């Protein structure tokens, strides 16, 4: 039987954040600290882009963001 629970977030609001550097990054998010290891990708809600630290890292090229395609999830 399929689980019919509603999403608590919209799949369209999810982004993938990738650390493009060779060093680990510690992100200070509203939900708490998140360690993004070198070369790794994690999924966050798009509201994380409101964090000045994350936006600075994106502008520097240390972090790459892409919209999460839930149909092609890994």
C-alpha positions, 0 to 999 in steps of 0.5 A, spaced: 500 500 500 502 506 497 504 511 503 499 517 502 503 522 507 503 529 504 510 533 503 512 537 508 516 541 503 515 542 495 520 538 491 521 544 487 524 548 493 530 543 493 537 545 491 543 541 491 549 544 494 556 541 491 563 543 495 567 544 489 574 545 493 579 540 496 577 543 503 571 541 508 566 547 509 562 548 515 556 552 514 552 555 519 545 555 517 538 556 521 537 549 522 544 548 525 551 547 523 552 543 516 559 540 514 560 539 507 566 535 505 570 536 499 567 534 493 561 532 496 553 534 494 548 535 499 540 537 498 537 543 502 531 547 501 532 553 497 531 558 503 538 556 505 540 561 499 538 566 504 544 565 508 550 570 507 555 565 508 552 560 503 551 566 498 558 568 499 561 561 497 557 561 491 560 568 489 567 565 490 566 559 486 567 555 492 560 552 492 556 550 486 548 550 487 543 547 482 536 545 482 534 538 485 531 534 479 527 529 483 525 525 477 533 524 476 535 523 483 540 518 485 
